[in-house]
Amino acid sequence: MVWDSRTSNADRHHLMPIVTPAYPGQNSTYNVSKSTRQVITTEFEEGLKISTEVFEGKAGWDKLFEEVNFFSRYKHFIALVCSASTKEDHLVYCGLVESKIRFLVAALERSAAVNMVHVNPKQYEPLRPLQVPVEEDVTATVWFVGVDLNKQLKKNIDLAKEIQIFGDNVYRATALNSAMYNDDMNVHASFVRKTDLEKWLAKEDLEKGRKATTKRIRIENKKEPAEKNNRKRKLSRSGDEIAAKKLNVQRSEEPIAS
C-alpha cells in the first residue's frame, strides 16, 4: 500500500513523514513521536548554529561532530536497570526490554505531567552497590530516559501508571516466551534527579562530551489560554516530586507499587 495522507486516516496522523522515493512509497519515519521529532529538530537547529559559526570563522568543523553530554540536557531521568544472573541471560533479556522502551515513551508522552521524553540508547555499567533491590553479583546495565516535566501542574506528579504500562508489555512478552526467560531476569525503573546521578554512574560517564547549547522548545500536552501563558506564574516545587520514586518491573502479575 502506498503512503497517502489524503486517503488514509492512519497516514494523516504521522508526525514527520519522509516518504521513500521508490514504489511503493512508504513513510520511513513511521515511529517518530512527538518527543523524537523535537529531539531531531533540536539537533538540526544546533547543527545550523554551529555551521553558521564555521562559515563566519568562529569555529571549526570538528565542533559540529563533538559528542554532546546527554545528562546536561535534563534535570530528571528514569533509570531502567536490566539485570540477570548470567551474562548470557542478561544479553537475551536486555534485547527484550530494549524493544519495549518505546511503549514507555508513548505512555509518558500521553501524560499531562510530561512535556518531553528523550531515551539515551546507550547502556551504562552502573556503580556498585546498585541503587535497586537486586543481588550485587548479578550482571546489570542501565538505560537513562531524560524527562522534561510540566512544572506548572500544581500537584504531585505520579508516573506509576505509565511505568506499569511498560511493565505489562515486558511481562506479556516474557509470558509468551517463557522457555527463554527465568525469574532471575528483572528490570527496575527508578526516578533519578540530576543531582543524584553520581550515585549511579562513574564520573567519566557523567562528564563525557560537551554541554548542550541549544535551548529546547517545550512541548505542552495541554494548551493554556493565551493570557495564562503570557502571565508569569510561580512554579510549585511539588511538580518536581514524582510519587513513583522507585518502581520495580518484574515478571509478576502484581501491579507495580508506587
C-alpha positions in Angstrom: 0.0 0.0 0.0 1.3 3.4 -1.0 1.6 6.1 1.8 -1.0 8.8 1.1 -2.2 11.2 3.8 -5.1 12.3 1.6 -6.8 8.9 1.6 -5.5 7.2 4.7 -6.5 8.3 8.2 -3.6 6.5 9.7 -1.1 8.1 7.4 -2.7 11.5 8.1 -1.6 11.3 11.8 2.1 10.7 11.1 4.1 13.5 12.7 7.1 13.7 10.4 6.5 11.9 7.1 9.6 11.3 5.0 8.3 9.1 2.0 10.7 6.8 0.3 11.2 7.6 -3.4 10.8 4.0 -4.7 7.4 2.4 -5.3 5.5 1.7 -3.2 6.2 4.9 -1.3 6.3 4.3 2.5 6.9 6.6 5.4 10.4 5.9 6.6 9.8 7.9 9.9 6.7 5.9 10.9 7.9 5.6 14.5 8.7 9.3 15.0 6.8 10.5 18.1 6.2 14.0 19.5 9.3 13.8 21.6 11.6 12.2 19.0 10.6 14.8 16.5 11.6 17.5 18.9 14.9 15.8 19.5 15.6 15.7 15.8 14.6 19.4 15.2 16.7 20.5 18.1 19.7 18.7 16.7 19.0 20.4 13.3 18.9 23.8 15.0 22.1 23.2 16.9 23.8 21.9 13.7 22.7 25.1 11.8 24.0 27.3 14.6 27.4 25.6 14.6 27.6 25.6 10.8 26.9 29.3 10.8 29.8 29.8 13.3 32.1 27.8 11.0 31.2 29.9 7.9 31.8 33.0 10.0 35.3 31.7 11.0 34.3 31.5 14.7 34.6 27.7 15.0 36.0 24.6 13.1 34.1 21.7 11.6 35.3 19.5 14.5 32.8 21.3 16.8 29.9 20.0 14.7 30.9 16.4 15.4 31.7 16.7 19.1 29.7 14.4 21.4 27.0 16.2 23.4 26.6 15.3 27.1 23.2 13.7 27.4 23.0 14.4 31.1 23.4 18.2 30.6 20.1 18.3 28.7 17.7 17.4 31.5 17.1 17.6 35.3 15.1 14.5 35.7 15.6 10.9 34.5 14.1 7.5 34.7 16.7 4.8 35.1 15.9 1.4 33.7 18.1 -1.3 35.3 18.2 -4.6 33.4 19.7 -7.5 35.5 20.2 -11.2 35.2 22.2 -13.9 36.9 24.5 -14.6 33.9 25.9 -12.6 31.0 24.1 -14.9 28.5 20.7 -14.4 30.2 21.4 -10.6 30.5 22.1 -10.4 26.8 18.8 -12.1 25.9 16.6 -10.2 28.4 18.1 -6.8 27.6 17.2 -7.3 24.0 13.6 -7.8 25.0 13.5 -4.9 27.4 15.1 -2.5 24.9 12.4 -3.4 22.3 9.7 -2.4 24.8 11.1 1.0 25.8 9.1 2.7 23.0 5.9 1.7 25.0 7.3 3.6 28.0 8.0 6.6 25.8 4.5 6.5 24.3 2.9 6.2 27.8 4.9 9.1 29.2 4.1 11.3 26.2 0.3 10.8 26.9 0.7 12.1 30.4 -0.1 15.8 31.1 2.8 15.8 33.6 5.4 15.2 30.9 6.4 17.7 28.2 9.1 15.6 26.5 10.8 12.2 26.7 14.3 11.5 25.4 15.8 8.0 25.5 19.6 7.6 25.7 20.2 4.4 23.7 23.5 3.7 25.4 23.7 1.0 28.1 25.8 2.0 31.1 27.6 -0.1 33.7 26.0 1.1 37.0 28.1 1.8 40.1 28.1 -0.7 42.9 26.3 -1.0 45.3 23.3 -0.9 42.9 20.5 1.5 43.6 17.8 -1.1 43.1 16.9 -4.1 45.2 18.8 -6.9 43.4 21.7 -9.1 44.3 25.1 -7.5 43.9 26.6 -10.4 42.0 24.1 -10.1 39.1 25.0 -8.8 35.6 23.4 -5.4 35.3 23.2 -2.4 32.9 21.1 0.7 32.9 19.4 3.0 30.4 18.6 6.6 31.2 15.5 8.3 29.9 15.5 12.1 30.1 12.2 13.6 31.1 11.1 17.2 30.9 8.4 17.6 33.5 5.4 20.0 33.3 6.2 22.1 36.4 3.0 24.1 36.0 0.9 21.3 37.4 0.2 22.2 41.0 0.1 18.7 42.3 2.4 15.8 42.8 3.4 14.1 39.6 2.8 10.4 39.7 4.1 8.3 36.8 3.3 4.9 38.3 0.6 4.2 35.7 2.9 4.9 32.8 5.6 2.7 34.3 3.0 0.0 34.8 2.1 0.0 31.1 5.8 -0.6 30.3 6.0 -3.4 32.9 2.9 -5.0 31.5 4.4 -5.1 28.0 7.6 -6.6 29.3 5.7 -9.2 31.3 3.4 -10.2 28.4 6.4 -10.7 26.2 8.2 -13.0 28.8 5.0 -14.9 29.3 4.7 -15.7 25.6 8.3 -16.9 25.5 8.6 -18.4 29.0 11.1 -21.0 27.8 13.6 -18.2 27.1 13.3 -16.3 30.4 13.6 -17.1 34.1 12.8 -15.4 37.4 16.3 -14.1 37.8 15.7 -11.7 34.9 14.4 -8.3 36.1 14.0 -4.7 35.1 13.7 -2.0 37.7 12.6 1.6 36.9 13.7 4.4 39.2 13.2 8.2 39.2 16.6 9.9 39.4 17.3 13.6 39.8 20.3 15.1 38.0 22.0 15.7 41.4 21.8 12.0 42.2 23.4 10.7 39.1 26.7 10.4 40.8 25.3 7.5 42.8 24.5 5.7 39.5 27.4 6.3 37.1 31.1 6.9 37.1 32.4 10.5 36.8 33.8 9.9 33.4 30.4 8.8 32.1 28.7 11.8 33.5 31.2 14.4 32.2 31.8 12.9 28.8 31.1 15.3 25.9 30.3 19.0 25.8 27.3 20.6 27.3 24.2 21.1 25.2 23.9 24.7 24.0 20.6 24.8 22.1 17.6 25.6 24.3 14.8 23.1 23.9 11.3 24.2 22.9 9.0 22.9 25.5 6.1 20.8 24.2 2.9 21.3 26.2 0.4 18.5 26.3 -2.5 20.8 27.0 -2.7 24.3 25.7 -3.4 27.0 28.2 -5.3 30.2 27.2 -3.1 32.9 25.8 -3.5 35.2 28.8 -2.4 32.4 31.1 0.6 31.5 29.0 1.8 35.1 29.0 1.4 35.6 32.7 4.4 34.6 34.9 3.3 32.0 37.4 5.1 30.8 40.4 6.0 27.1 39.9 5.2 24.7 42.6 8.1 22.7 44.0 5.7 19.8 44.2 5.9 19.5 40.4 9.4 18.2 40.8 8.3 15.4 43.1 7.4 12.2 41.3 5.4 10.0 43.6 6.6 6.9 41.8 10.1 7.2 43.4 11.2 3.6 42.8 9.2 1.2 40.7 10.0 -2.5 40.1 9.1 -4.1 36.8 9.3 -7.8 37.5 7.9 -11.0 35.9 4.8 -10.9 38.1 1.1 -10.1 37.5 1.1 -8.0 40.7 0.8 -4.2 39.9 3.9 -2.1 40.3 4.0 -0.4 43.6 4.0 3.3 43.5 
